[in-house]
Structure formats: C-alpha cells, structure tokens
C-alpha cells in the first residue's frame, strides 16, 4: 500500500485504480495477447485493430452488437508465405480471412466467474481455427482468466480430450481443409476435437489510468503452425502492455514466444453511448413567445412561416390547413434524423405565428407524397414542458401518433416545392484481400441530382468521376461456376474513369392506410438496368411488416454508360420484417430468386440503438451448390449503418453504410436498389420516436 500511494504522489496525473477495462487481443476481440478472455466490451462498441508479430500481420474489425455477443472479422498477412504463383500475385504475401465469435454464458457474481464460449476462425479457411471455454474473475485492479482450448489456441495438447468419453471421434482433430471451395464454410465437424490445452493470464490496471499490463500463459505450440510455418518458442509466457493514447486510441506492445516483439494499435468507439458533436452549425431553435400573437390563422403570412419551417425545422411544406382548433402542416422532413427534434422546432415556429384559437399542432410527415405518420402535439403542454413547468412524460402521454387520413379542413396555404435538387460528395470503393493486392481502392468525386415531375414521381441519377486509385493492379478475375452477375467487379471498376451508377424514373404511392407501392425503371445500379416494382404492408404502431419486389433486369456494359449486355434475369423476393422482443433485434427474412437465377433465402439480423446506429449481418443460402458457389460456400457478411448526425456538427438525415463481406461471389446476389419502401416509411419506427422524445425540447 505504501508503494501505491508513493506512486500516486510521484505521478500527479495518476488517478485512483479502477477496474481493468476490456482491451483487444492480437487477433481481434477482447482478450490478453494471443488468447481471448471471457470479458466483453459494452454493447455498441466498435474497434479496428492492427498488429504485427512476426511472421503475422493481423487486421481485424470487432463488433459488440449486444453485451453478451462479440464478433470479429480478420485478415492475416503471412509475410513468409506467398499468395500464389508470381505471374498471378507477384511477391504479395499470403492472406487469410476469418470470422470469430464469442458468447457470454454467465455473468460474474460475488462467488462465480464470468464465463464465455467462443470460436476463432469459425467461418474462414480454418488455418487458425480454435474453440474455447474461458472464465474470468476480478480482484480489485487484477482480472484473472483461465480457459481450455481446442485447435490453434490449444495446440500444445496438455491432456486427452474429455469429450472423448462421449465419443472417440473427439480424440482426433481433422487437418484444416485448404480447398478453395471449402474456404469460408462453417466446418462444424472439427469443433472441440483433438487434445486441448489450458491457457490464461492476468490483466493489471496500474495506478496510472492510461496503462494496463498483461501476463499470459499461451496454450499454443508454435512448432505446429499452419502451412508448415513453424516458429521457435522459447517460453509459453507472453508479456505486454496497453497504453491508452486517447479516448479512442490504444497502443499495444509485447514480448511473445520468449523471443518475438509485438506492436499494435486499436481505434475504438462506442456508437451506443458516445456523445454526438454539439450541433453548433444548426440554426438556433426559436424561443417560445411570452404571449401568443394576436393573428387569427387566416391573417398569418403562411408563406413566411413555411420558409421558417424549412430553414429551422427541416420541413419542406406542401400545405398548411386548419381543422377547428388544430393546425395541420403537411410536408417532408429533410434535415433532422430524430423526428421529435423536428416536431419540437416546428411547434415553436407555429406557436410564434398564430393566436390562442389553436390548441393542437399536427405534423403529417410525407416521403415522395406518401403520408407516413401524423403526429399531434398539445400546444399548452408543450409550452409548459419547454419552460420546465411540467415533466416530459406528460407531453409524451399527450402526444398522439395516428394514420394520416383525409381531413375536413380549411386550407390556409399551399405550394409546390422546388422540383430540382442536387448534391456533391466524395465516394470510396475498396477490394480487400485479393491476389492483386491486399487493399485496392478508389476515391471518386460524386454528383447526384433529382427532379420531381410531380410530388410522387421523380427522376434520380448520379455521376462518379475517378480521383485516385490503384486499380492498375486489379487484374484477377475470380473463377465462377454461375452466371457472372457480381464477379465482373474488376471490369466494372476499371473500364471508365467517369461512370453513371444510376439513372432512373420512380413513382411511389400510398395505396391504402398501411399499404405502399412503388414502380421504377432505368439504370438501377452499377451492374444492372431494368424495371421493377415493390409493395409493402406496414401497419402503424406494429413491429412487423411484409413486402415483396419483382424486377426484370439486364446486365449493363462495363463502362457503366447507357449500353447493355445480353444477360437478362427475372429476380424478386418476398420479405417479412419482425422487430423482436429480444434486444429489439430486427429480423428480415427474404425468399425468392437471385440475380444468378438461383433460388433461396436471406436472413438479415440487425440491432438499432436509440441514436439510429445499426449493427447487422446476413446469411444467404440458395440452390447453388458449394461447387457452383465456389470459395466461401455461401453468401454472408456484416454491416454498420451510422447516421452522419452522430459524426457532424450539423444535423442531417444521411447515413454512412459500411458493409463487409469476405468475398464477392455470384451466388445469392441481389439487386442493389437505391430505394426501398421499408426505408422510405421509416417514420413508422415508433421505437426511434420514443427513445429520442427528449429531443423535442432542443
């Protein structure tokens, strides 16, 4: 104790010791150095990791969609092994792709440890495949872990497999299958087989908050590395530290195998708990009036009010009407991601504009003239809540959300919004882990435009111009045993410096109270043009929806101009959506025909946090056999959808959609449509409204 207090006096920036925080291991995922622990990051955590321990360089992406589930996706570069023949990939090192998962079984209590089960390389080539059971117990500033592993982590094989008592097939672990057609499949026949080994260690949170030390007992025997890449191991004890260089940056270093240095970096953040930047670039919300104006609704300059509603509350107003003591605004929200924030700002503007004859403010939200929701706000309660005279819950109970239905109303103002809009931005494409180079990239200057012929019929299109790329290395055409609907990626990315990704005509309508429809035609995505339609039934206030789409499309020329190739296909799906009571997981199940004429099912599971950030993943199984599909065996991947509102100092409804798939193949490929009715009717997401209702006063 004396030493601890002396250290705190010597380091004035030090703080009292706290519990060790979860940090990433060499492979990605919470752990020590080479081994995992039972600990998990908080739900919403995302980390990007890179480290080097000869001969391996590892690059991983770890995701924590729930506090009980961790997923990691990794590329490993093996510097002393070649990717393939010199004529194919030159001197590029071998690249291994892998998927890891860890599931919490038990939370730590006073007497019991934290307990987790997991698998490394459960969906890759299997070079580093391993399964494990691990427990952790915390004692103040020390966090101890002990586990048992099969496969790579337990290569030392300390003892006979206890599962061999059940079935002697568990006594032997098959050699990882390096066949290309098997890579990426989930080979459950190897799980928990072979002789396991113990592993474990401790993490010490030092008195200096920025520094944590790690001591690890490694269960691997490096004399049996994959690809006969055996390494000298002088000691099973690994030592390392993690230095917190900033709130979002961890630096790692260590001494592993008794003879090899390790260095790494982790960039991380929590999109569920992080505070979004202050919206200093937004207009200031109007102050409430001390006394309502004396203007009757018929005397108000509604054209001026409409301008304020657009500039301050983000509503492009179509019309403003009165029904008895209710003022109704019809319009489309274009700025604020969170509906309560837009509603509150609009209510302030209306409160500043009309006399006390009006008791209710109603906003009817539309998308391309499709009424989505109708939200009514009691004027007096809103005033009292903004002035802190009543609790927010009173306003939430008094706020009504209904189906947008025709009203017997007096129209006070009507206008046709400006039909033409456009925007500019930067684009980025990449191909990771191919034989032509680990990272092939392209930066583009993108322009988009839209013209509305009527409120519900519009043209949209875009241009993309190359700025910077290394696609001159992109020479490899992946093999395919199916129609090439996606594996012409190289041709589409390298044939022209200026492309026309989309150029299409669209029309959408609400057909009934909860039924929406849309038709479209033109150049629908970079690789396909055609015509199609979609229907969606989405009841207001329900957590389910049912939709279907049907598309007749033809493959585009590689330069993404107006030319077309010969390949044609009729593709479409029926999709059911259900937001479950399990962690608010949204399950979307699609059944239908894919672009390569294969039939099958896609399961998409995602979680949306209160701030709109979504983590998700998909798996597609079709009638294409493993041999037809090729490497990867079936389509799968993960995605993160992050509202730019979480990243910028100005409010916006735009999103950054980042998807990661181990491979681009032809099986299970769907049309990448620009518009979907489920997204266009997202205003019916009442969970998003409720979780952000507090923003109504901002």
Phi and psi in degrees as a GROMACS rama.xvg file:
@    title "Ramachandran Plot"
@    xaxis  label "Phi"
@    yaxis  label "Psi"
@TYPE xy
-61.7245  -40.5825  UNK-2
-63.1557  -40.5169  UNK-3
-63.7836  -46.2767  UNK-4
-67.9133  -33.856  UNK-5
-64.1046  -40.8606  UNK-6
-64.4992  -38.7441  UNK-7
-65.3117  -33.6816  UNK-8
-71.3674  -36.2853  UNK-9
-72.8212  -28.571  UNK-10
-114.185  90.3412  UNK-11
-63.8119  -18.9119  UNK-12
-85.0424  -7.51627  UNK-13
-71.159  155.993  UNK-14
-125.563  170.043  UNK-15
-58.8548  144.734  UNK-16
-64.4827  140.828  UNK-17
-122.518  -175.271  UNK-18
-67.8001  141.789  UNK-19
-59.2259  135.878  UNK-20
-92.4746  151.667  UNK-21
-64.7448  134.508  UNK-22
-131.242  163.007  UNK-23
-84.0267  149.369  UNK-24
-94.1505  -176.826  UNK-25
-61.5725  -31.9688  UNK-26
-89.2105  -12.3435  UNK-27
98.4018  136.591  UNK-28
104.88  152.395  UNK-29
-65.6558  132.172  UNK-30
177.848  -163.133  UNK-31
-93.663  -102.568  UNK-32
-111.037  -79.7263  UNK-33
-87.2899  -12.1584  UNK-34
-118.697  153.317  UNK-35
-83.7542  165.486  UNK-36
-123.765  176.732  UNK-37
-81.9927  -5.8058  UNK-38
-71.4035  154.269  UNK-39
-128.822  150.198  UNK-40
-74.4457  170.972  UNK-41
-71.4702  150.246  UNK-42
-56.5328  135.473  UNK-43
100.223  -6.03506  UNK-44
-76.516  137.749  UNK-45
-129.789  135.96  UNK-46
-138.734  144.41  UNK-47
-115.607  125.556  UNK-48
-124.499  143.979  UNK-49
-144.372  134.519  UNK-50
-153.532  164.761  UNK-51
-133.867  122.834  UNK-52
-139.827  110.61  UNK-53
-50.7448  132.211  UNK-54
-98.4425  22.4174  UNK-55
-109.548  133.814  UNK-56
-114.696  125.46  UNK-57
-118.74  135.854  UNK-58
-127.904  120.751  UNK-59
-137.849  159.204  UNK-60
-129.362  119.157  UNK-61
-113.996  141.293  UNK-62
-133.755  136.744  UNK-63
-121.435  81.599  UNK-64
-68.8246  -30.1053  UNK-65
-135.063  160.134  UNK-66
-71.7688  -6.40188  UNK-67
-112.425  1.58652  UNK-68
-137.352  130.122  UNK-69
-124.536  137.575  UNK-70
-127.98  141.564  UNK-71
-133.942  144.097  UNK-72
-131.174  128.205  UNK-73
-139.131  144.024  UNK-74
-114.255  133.505  UNK-75
-117.275  125.784  UNK-76
-100.196  122.303  UNK-77
-102.449  101.8  UNK-78
-67.8804  -23.3651  UNK-79
-102.975  19.8178  UNK-80
-131.889  142.179  UNK-81
-91.9777  149.06  UNK-82
-63.4476  -40.1254  UNK-83
-176.415  -161.359  UNK-84
-58.6769  148.94  UNK-85
-56.8999  -37.0567  UNK-86
-68.5871  -19.9313  UNK-87
-90.951  -50.5179  UNK-88
-129.968  12.3075  UNK-89
59.3949  -133.179  UNK-90
-100.851  21.2629  UNK-91
-64.9031  138.432  UNK-92
-73.147  161.528  UNK-93
-68.2812  140.492  UNK-94
-119.144  131.644  UNK-95
-117.067  135.616  UNK-96
-108.769  143.437  UNK-97
-153.798  156.925  UNK-98
-126.652  132.115  UNK-99
-119.172  155.814  UNK-100
-147.706  146.967  UNK-101
-141.765  135.9  UNK-102
-125.159  127.998  UNK-103
-75.7333  131.75  UNK-104
-100.028  -31.4263  UNK-105
-151.916  134.973  UNK-106
-83.4567  148.021  UNK-107
-67.3756  138.552  UNK-108
-128.228  -171.229  UNK-109
-59.6526  -38.8316  UNK-110
-105.942  -29.4315  UNK-111
-99.3478  149.924  UNK-112
-84.1978  164.433  UNK-113
-69.3674  139.583  UNK-114
-134.495  134.89  UNK-115
-142.318  154.353  UNK-116
-124.547  144.646  UNK-117
-158.753  172.313  UNK-118
-140.132  139.008  UNK-119
-107.715  136.147  UNK-120
59.2149  46.1313  UNK-121
-80.4178  -14.6698  UNK-122
-138.504  45.6014  UNK-123
-134.829  -145.32  UNK-124
-75.0287  -18.8494  UNK-125
85.5947  5.81441  UNK-126
-58.8286  -38.5012  UNK-127
-114.795  27.3055  UNK-128
-66.0344  141.198  UNK-129
-162.469  149.557  UNK-130
-125.22  151.221  UNK-131
-155.218  157.849  UNK-132
-127.288  127.722  UNK-133
-142.73  144.696  UNK-134
-126.169  153.968  UNK-135
-134.534  143.919  UNK-136
-137.118  135.059  UNK-137
-104.254  134.297  UNK-138
-128.618  89.5675  UNK-139
64.7706  -118.036  UNK-140
-90.7189  6.46016  UNK-141
-109.944  137.208  UNK-142
-124.344  112.973  UNK-143
-100.288  139.925  UNK-144
-128.862  148.476  UNK-145
-149.164  131.776  UNK-146
-147.561  173.104  UNK-147
-129.02  133.901  UNK-148
-131.805  147.105  UNK-149
-110.585  151.138  UNK-150
83.1001  -143.159  UNK-151
-58.4099  -48.4455  UNK-152
-64.851  -29.3038  UNK-153
-109.573  30.3962  UNK-154
-58.6703  -23.6826  UNK-155
-65.0565  -26.1918  UNK-156
59.6879  64.2372  UNK-157
-65.2654  -30.6707  UNK-158
-156.818  169.791  UNK-159
-66.8425  148.964  UNK-160
-67.9028  119.043  UNK-161
-63.1508  -22.6321  UNK-162
-71.8343  -13.4315  UNK-163
-64.0357  -19.5871  UNK-164
-68.0096  -25.7222  UNK-165
-83.1117  -46.3362  UNK-166
-154.24  129.251  UNK-167
-69.4918  -8.33973  UNK-168
-67.1955  -20.4348  UNK-169
-73.5295  -10.1897  UNK-170
-74.7518  -21.7775  UNK-171
-123.12  134.519  UNK-172
-104.951  123.181  UNK-173
-65.7721  152.295  UNK-174
-68.909  138.147  UNK-175
-53.2743  135.971  UNK-176
-82.868  115.954  UNK-177
-92.4083  4.76304  UNK-178
-63.0328  131.379  UNK-179
-56.8416  -39.4836  UNK-180
-70.4062  -18.0715  UNK-181
-95.2409  -16.7338  UNK-182
-62.086  135.234  UNK-183
91.8693  -6.51546  UNK-184
-87.6255  161.323  UNK-185
-95.7403  97.2145  UNK-186
-88.7167  82.1335  UNK-187
-68.5073  -15.3181  UNK-188
-66.6312  -16.8014  UNK-189
-97.3484  -8.34965  UNK-190
-65.0072  135.22  UNK-191
59.5416  28.9595  UNK-192
-108.504  154.542  UNK-193
94.3346  176.792  UNK-194
-81.2633  124.943  UNK-195
-87.2861  171.972  UNK-196
-137.465  157.79  UNK-197
-85.902  149.559  UNK-198
-146.769  166.496  UNK-199
165.531  -166.028  UNK-200
158.986  -163.483  UNK-201
-144.279  150.666  UNK-202
-116.743  125.89  UNK-203
-112.579  119.135  UNK-204
-82.9118  110.639  UNK-205
-70.4105  167.816  UNK-206
-59.7957  -23.1454  UNK-207
-86.6182  117.174  UNK-208
-56.2128  -30.2998  UNK-209
-74.8878  -16.2514  UNK-210
-119.538  130.89  UNK-211
-130.649  140.768  UNK-212
-109.055  148.143  UNK-213
-127.589  136.612  UNK-214
-128.141  129.281  UNK-215
-136.244  139.541  UNK-216
-103.829  111.789  UNK-217
-85.9596  133.807  UNK-218
-92.3684  0.950869  UNK-219
-87.625  148.321  UNK-220
-110.966  105.436  UNK-221
-75.0653  2.41765  UNK-222
-80.0586  -3.12198  UNK-223
-130.967  50.8711  UNK-224
-74.3916  155.599  UNK-225
-59.0891  154.107  UNK-226
59.6854  28.8551  UNK-227
54.3671  33.4855  UNK-228
-97.2501  57.2608  UNK-229
-69.9653  142.63  UNK-230
-121.273  149.398  UNK-231
-75.0731  132.107  UNK-232
-125.984  110.357  UNK-233
-86.3539  -21.2916  UNK-234
-154.565  143.592  UNK-235
-81.1419  -2.18437  UNK-236
-91.8589  124.46  UNK-237
-111.848  140.73  UNK-238
-123.731  144.067  UNK-239
-165.922  175.941  UNK-240
-145.28  159.667  UNK-241
-123.352  126.546  UNK-242
-112.027  123.152  UNK-243
-82.3059  95.6761  UNK-244
-76.657  -19.2534  UNK-245
-169.728  177.107  UNK-246
-60.6269  -24.8719  UNK-247
-120.712  8.78667  UNK-248
-132.194  124.427  UNK-249
-116.963  134.676  UNK-250
-107.685  135.588  UNK-251
-118.747  145.016  UNK-252
-151.423  152.516  UNK-253
-165.694  172.659  UNK-254
-127.103  110.041  UNK-255
-118.806  154.059  UNK-256
61.3961  9.8148  UNK-257
76.7521  3.67976  UNK-258
-155.059  5.4006  UNK-259
-134.49  132.156  UNK-260
-83.4134  150.811  UNK-261
-129.19  137.521  UNK-262
-134.682  142.789  UNK-263
-158.536  169.605  UNK-264
-143.141  143.292  UNK-265
-126.394  128.633  UNK-266
-107.445  125.952  UNK-267
-145.664  156.469  UNK-268
-159.02  166.618  UNK-269
-118.592  110.177  UNK-270
-78.1782  -8.04559  UNK-271
-90.0447  -28.2632  UNK-272
-116.607  -15.7089  UNK-273
-65.4604  148.389  UNK-274
-84.7601  127.838  UNK-275
-68.3834  151.653  UNK-276
-57.6763  145.728  UNK-277
-60.2521  137.421  UNK-278
-84.2461  64.8604  UNK-279
-70.4022  -18.5625  UNK-280
-89.6588  -5.29287  UNK-281
-77.0119  152.097  UNK-282
-64.8187  148.743  UNK-283
-70.9592  134.541  UNK-284
-62.7305  142.053  UNK-285
-64.5841  142.825  UNK-286
-76.0165  150.488  UNK-287
-70.1618  147.812  UNK-288
-73.3206  147.284  UNK-289
-72.7738  -26.6654  UNK-290
-146.325  134.237  UNK-291
-61.2765  143.339  UNK-292
-63.535  160.508  UNK-293
-90.8684  11.0498  UNK-294
-83.01  124.406  UNK-295
-68.1225  155.415  UNK-296
-52.662  -34.2096  UNK-297
-75.4708  -11.9866  UNK-298
-99.3181  -6.93399  UNK-299
-75.5371  144.447  UNK-300
-80.8027  87.0502  UNK-301
-71.6253  -23.2333  UNK-302
-63.9064  -40.3989  UNK-303
-68.6324  -40.6172  UNK-304
-61.1113  -40.7519  UNK-305
-60.8361  -40.6287  UNK-306
-62.5815  -41.2464  UNK-307
-67.6753  -37.692  UNK-308
-62.4895  -35.8374  UNK-309
-75.9614  -45.6112  UNK-310
-74.6319  -30.9107  UNK-311
-106.593  -33.8554  UNK-312
-110.241  -3.99295  UNK-313
80.9007  8.9476  UNK-314
-94.9645  122.347  UNK-315
-83.646  106.326  UNK-316
-79.8031  132.34  UNK-317
-93.804  -48.2253  UNK-318
-158.481  160.625  UNK-319
-127.241  132.787  UNK-320
-137.924  166.649  UNK-321
-125.538  137.494  UNK-322
-132.281  101.263  UNK-323
55.9124  -117.983  UNK-324
-95.9514  21.6161  UNK-325
-118.773  132.19  UNK-326
-104.179  127.134  UNK-327
-118.366  126.368  UNK-328
-113.194  125.313  UNK-329
-104.99  127.825  UNK-330
-174.241  -179.567  UNK-331
-119.596  126.931  UNK-332
-78.4361  130.012  UNK-333
-124.289  -3.51004  UNK-334
-124.503  -47.5141  UNK-335
-95.0259  122.965  UNK-336
-64.3215  -36.4411  UNK-337
-97.3746  112.058  UNK-338
-54.7548  -39.4473  UNK-339
-61.1462  -34.0761  UNK-340
-64.6104  -44.5833  UNK-341
-64.5562  -40.9039  UNK-342
-61.8258  -44.6732  UNK-343
-64.7672  -40.5224  UNK-344
-66.9284  -39.295  UNK-345
-65.1999  -39.2295  UNK-346
-63.1995  -38.3239  UNK-347
-61.6158  -43.5874  UNK-348
-64.0537  -44.5761  UNK-349
-67.3916  -37.1057  UNK-350
-64.7353  -29.6057  UNK-351
-82.5986  -1.44597  UNK-352
-116.441  -20.0315  UNK-353
-137.487  155.943  UNK-354
-77.9324  -172.951  UNK-355
-77.5691  5.24474  UNK-356
-65.6154  -23.1358  UNK-357
-97.6142  126.16  UNK-358
-106.682  -21.7538  UNK-359
-129.728  141.204  UNK-360
-112.826  127.061  UNK-361
-122.281  130.761  UNK-362
-112.176  123.128  UNK-363
-103.345  107.976  UNK-364
-82.4202  130.448  UNK-365
-122.36  153.884  UNK-366
-130.005  118.272  UNK-367
48.0736  46.8741  UNK-368
70.0867  5.46529  UNK-369
-89.2676  113.484  UNK-370
-63.4653  128.257  UNK-371
-108.083  -54.4286  UNK-372
-141.71  156.037  UNK-373
-125.84  116.315  UNK-374
-117.901  125.28  UNK-375
-114.743  133.563  UNK-376
-121.241  126.705  UNK-377
-72.813  123.01  UNK-378
-61.8304  -49.8737  UNK-379
-66.9633  -41.0902  UNK-380
-63.038  -40.2232  UNK-381
-59.4374  -45.5308  UNK-382
-57.4308  -47.1781  UNK-383
-67.2689  -35.4213  UNK-384
-69.1033  -44.2899  UNK-385
-61.7674  -33.7144  UNK-386
-87.4872  7.8072  UNK-387
63.1888  28.7205  UNK-388
-94.2649  -12.1629  UNK-389
-142.883  154.258  UNK-390
-72.6785  154.038  UNK-391
-60.7541  -34.1537  UNK-392
-59.1918  -32.2976  UNK-393
-62.6244  -39.575  UNK-394
-69.5093  -39.3296  UNK-395
-63.5804  -40.1872  UNK-396
-66.6914  -31.2951  UNK-397
-86.8556  -10.7064  UNK-398
-85.988  130.095  UNK-399
-110.958  140.176  UNK-400
-121.71  125.427  UNK-401
-135.363  170.434  UNK-402
-67.2796  134.605  UNK-403
-69.7512  112.256  UNK-404
-122.427  156.161  UNK-405
-59.9153  141.472  UNK-406
-116.712  150.019  UNK-407
-81.8164  101.948  UNK-408
-139.023  162.375  UNK-409
-102.53  116.129  UNK-410
-75.3474  123.825  UNK-411
-98.3494  -28.6459  UNK-412
-158.877  142.348  UNK-413
-148.774  142.082  UNK-414
-152.25  160.935  UNK-415
-104.393  114.235  UNK-416
-60.5823  157.596  UNK-417
-53.8452  124.791  UNK-418
-76.167  -25.4599  UNK-419
-105.075  134.257  UNK-420
-142.392  156.077  UNK-421
-154.025  167.412  UNK-422
-160.033  162.303  UNK-423
-130.087  152.272  UNK-424
-168.457  179.678  UNK-425
-104.608  143.69  UNK-426
-119.409  158.685  UNK-427
-143.428  132.683  UNK-428
-125.905  151.405  UNK-429
-150.032  156.287  UNK-430
-134.113  117.917  UNK-431
-109.585  135.207  UNK-432
81.8781  19.9134  UNK-433
-89.6659  170.104  UNK-434
-70.4255  -19.4717  UNK-435
-81.4086  -14.8758  UNK-436
164.488  149.138  UNK-437
-62.4042  -42.0302  UNK-438
-130.621  112.717  UNK-439
-103.746  133.188  UNK-440
-140.213  161.713  UNK-441
-150.381  130.885  UNK-442
-104.58  135.325  UNK-443
-129.498  155.877  UNK-444
-98.8605  121.584  UNK-445
-114.55  140.803  UNK-446
-126.421  136.959  UNK-447
-130.069  152.264  UNK-448
-148.898  158.03  UNK-449
-147.235  138.759  UNK-450
-131.718  125.442  UNK-451
-98.3105  111.766  UNK-452
-70.7804  -41.8219  UNK-453
-136.365  169.159  UNK-454
-55.8674  -26.2691  UNK-455
-112.573  7.24456  UNK-456
-132.579  124.246  UNK-457
-148.333  154.936  UNK-458
-103.444  143.202  UNK-459
-141.433  148.68  UNK-460
-164.272  173.39  UNK-461
-155.644  157.348  UNK-462
-124.582  145.243  UNK-463
-133.595  125.359  UNK-464
-118.438  131.717  UNK-465
-65.213  134.755  UNK-466
-111.39  -47.5666  UNK-467
-154.813  133.144  UNK-468
-160.341  165.907  UNK-469
-120.86  33.2504  UNK-470
-70.2928  -6.07617  UNK-471
-62.4004  -20.1149  UNK-472
-83.008  -12.293  UNK-473
-80.7034  94.3721  UNK-474
-124.01  -5.10529  UNK-475
-92.5978  127.08  UNK-476
-101.601  117.774  UNK-477
-65.0359  145.34  UNK-478
-68.1703  153.497  UNK-479
-150.921  137.298  UNK-480
-107.979  15.2225  UNK-481
-127.12  167.974  UNK-482
-54.5412  135.95  UNK-483
-78.4587  91.1493  UNK-484
-102.389  -18.9322  UNK-485
-131.949  -22.9316  UNK-486
-81.6929  6.09393  UNK-487
-85.9561  25.0266  UNK-488
-53.7567  -45.2777  UNK-489
-59.1636  -44.9817  UNK-490
-63.8803  -41.0588  UNK-491
-70.5139  -28.5444  UNK-492
-88.5991  -17.2193  UNK-493
-117.232  -3.4482  UNK-494
-81.3016  -21.5196  UNK-495
-151.883  145.701  UNK-496
-85.4114  -16.8834  UNK-497
-127.226  123.596  UNK-498
-127.414  162.65  UNK-499
-118.486  83.8129  UNK-500
-60.1647  -40.405  UNK-501
-140.968  150.033  UNK-502
-163.502  94.9835  UNK-503
-145.589  158.454  UNK-504
-109.981  137.868  UNK-505
-136.604  149.913  UNK-506
-145.815  133.911  UNK-507
-135.041  146.568  UNK-508
-147.43  151.257  UNK-509
-88.6744  118.882  UNK-510
-89.4202  -26.761  UNK-511
-154.551  -175.348  UNK-512
-54.4811  -40.9511  UNK-513
-123.75  12.6631  UNK-514
-115.026  129.183  UNK-515
-123.654  150.249  UNK-516
-140.265  153.846  UNK-517
-151.361  141.888  UNK-518
-126.26  155.144  UNK-519
-158.625  157.951  UNK-520
-163.166  150.558  UNK-521
133.542  -151.3  UNK-522
-90.4923  97.4834  UNK-523
-84.2156  -23.112  UNK-524
-161.61  -179.157  UNK-525
-61.8875  -30.5058  UNK-526
-110.248  -12.0925  UNK-527
-139.995  144.459  UNK-528
-126.808  155.836  UNK-529
161.201  -157.676  UNK-530
-129.505  157.621  UNK-531
-170.227  176.301  UNK-532
-153.012  161.16  UNK-533
-144.61  144.715  UNK-534
-123.853  145.125  UNK-535
-142.882  127.804  UNK-536
-106.519  114.613  UNK-537
-136.948  92.9904  UNK-538
-66.4599  136.975  UNK-539
-66.3809  135.636  UNK-540
82.5479  -4.55536  UNK-541
-99.3283  161.238  UNK-542
-105.615  21.7339  UNK-543
-137.665  161.15  UNK-544
-156.563  160.384  UNK-545
-138.734  129.9  UNK-546
-142.626  170.882  UNK-547
-156.22  148.199  UNK-548
-136.351  152.411  UNK-549
-140.967  131.108  UNK-550
-138.828  132.391  UNK-551
-108.935  114.03  UNK-552
-131.6  159.944  UNK-553
-133.039  143.136  UNK-554
-68.853  139.331  UNK-555
-87.4128  160.974  UNK-556
-64.8297  156.257  UNK-557
-64.6573  -27.4186  UNK-558
-78.9826  -0.235992  UNK-559
56.7362  36.0271  UNK-560
-92.8851  -141.872  UNK-561
-94.6588  -4.30141  UNK-562
-75.7585  158.507  UNK-563
-130.044  150.764  UNK-564
-97.109  -179.387  UNK-565
-80.6628  -22.3577  UNK-566
-70.2835  128.58  UNK-567
-128.726  151.074  UNK-568
-157.891  145.729  UNK-569
-100.864  118.653  UNK-570
-132.981  146.103  UNK-571
-177.481  164.6  UNK-572
-145.76  150.68  UNK-573
-103.634  129.149  UNK-574
-126.959  129.406  UNK-575
-107.376  136.631  UNK-576
-117.306  134.369  UNK-577
-144.184  121.455  UNK-578
-91.7102  111.259  UNK-579
-83.4917  169.384  UNK-580
-85.7894  -2.19411  UNK-581
-88.8254  98.7892  UNK-582
55.6086  25.8814  UNK-583
55.3631  34.1441  UNK-584
-67.91  130.955  UNK-585
-94.7629  119.379  UNK-586
-105.967  125.941  UNK-587
-121.517  120.533  UNK-588
-115.965  119.939  UNK-589
-114.421  134.581  UNK-590
-127.08  130.002  UNK-591
167.197  -156.959  UNK-592
-108.061  134.881  UNK-593
-99.5325  176.709  UNK-594
-65.8093  -28.2891  UNK-595
-88.1295  17.472  UNK-596
67.9933  15.5927  UNK-597
-88.5834  149.423  UNK-598
-106.75  144.598  UNK-599
176.411  -159.344  UNK-600
-136.474  139.284  UNK-601
-116.22  128.376  UNK-602
-108.502  120.582  UNK-603
-118.76  119.502  UNK-604
-115.747  131.641  UNK-605
-145.623  157.476  UNK-606
-126.116  130.045  UNK-607
-107.73  126.046  UNK-608
-82.563  169.285  UNK-609
-59.4012  -26.3312  UNK-610
-89.6947  7.57604  UNK-611
94.1425  -7.51863  UNK-612
-70.3525  134.451  UNK-613
-122.962  134.508  UNK-614
-112.3  135.273  UNK-615
-156.557  171.908  UNK-616
-155.465  157.96  UNK-617
-136.887  155.262  UNK-618
-137.036  132.265  UNK-619
-123.783  125.961  UNK-620
-119.048  127.91  UNK-621
-130.476  -178.832  UNK-622
-70.7892  -10.0922  UNK-623
-68.1444  129.044  UNK-624
-72.4225  167.879  UNK-625
-59.5442  -36.8077  UNK-626
-68.4229  -38.5521  UNK-627
-70.2336  -42.1666  UNK-628
-65.7656  -43.7159  UNK-629
91.4561  -158.016  UNK-630
-52.6069  131.53  UNK-631
105.478  -28.2635  UNK-632
72.132  -37.0587  UNK-633
-161.774  164.561  UNK-634
-83.0323  138.677  UNK-635
-162.172  160.079  UNK-636
174.126  178.143  UNK-637
-129.877  164.688  UNK-638
-150.128  157.319  UNK-639
-130.626  129.572  UNK-640
-116.577  115.253  UNK-641
-118.226  119.83  UNK-642
-63.3405  133.158  UNK-643
-59.1693  -21.9525  UNK-644
-57.4005  -29.4847  UNK-645
-76.6281  -9.7239  UNK-646
-118.57  -15.5458  UNK-647
-116.898  164.331  UNK-648
-91.7966  4.13884  UNK-649
-126.388  146.687  UNK-650
-73.1092  141.308  UNK-651
-156.299  153.428  UNK-652
-96.802  -0.600222  UNK-653
-74.4609  158.146  UNK-654
-130.611  154.034  UNK-655
-103.032  117.004  UNK-656
-108.434  113.488  UNK-657
-114.874  118.26  UNK-658
-116.24  144.463  UNK-659
-131.325  120.274  UNK-660
-126.994  137.647  UNK-661
-59.1102  -33.705  UNK-662
-146.685  152.073  UNK-663
-99.9879  113.059  UNK-664
-125.685  176.271  UNK-665
-91.294  -29.6954  UNK-666
-70.4828  142.711  UNK-667
71.7811  17.2867  UNK-668
-83.8215  133.867  UNK-669
-115.329  157.947  UNK-670
-64.9751  129.57  UNK-671
-89.7182  77.0733  UNK-672
-73.1052  147.243  UNK-673
-72.6375  -32.4072  UNK-674
-125.111  139.552  UNK-675
-134.559  141.49  UNK-676
-64.6668  -30.5859  UNK-677
-63.7731  -41.0288  UNK-678
-72.5419  -38.091  UNK-679
-66.1635  -25.2559  UNK-680
-102.794  25.4128  UNK-681
-63.9412  -15.3792  UNK-682
-61.749  -15.5288  UNK-683
-84.4421  6.71634  UNK-684
-80.1457  87.5332  UNK-685
-68.657  -23.7194  UNK-686
-63.9466  -41.966  UNK-687
-62.1791  -38.9919  UNK-688
-65.1505  -47.6787  UNK-689
-66.3784  -42.8338  UNK-690
-70.4091  -17.8787  UNK-691
-118.09  21.1229  UNK-692
-62.784  -27.6113  UNK-693
-60.9835  -20.4883  UNK-694
-73.7437  -3.08937  UNK-695
-66.2903  -18.7193  UNK-696
-96.3802  0.683757  UNK-697
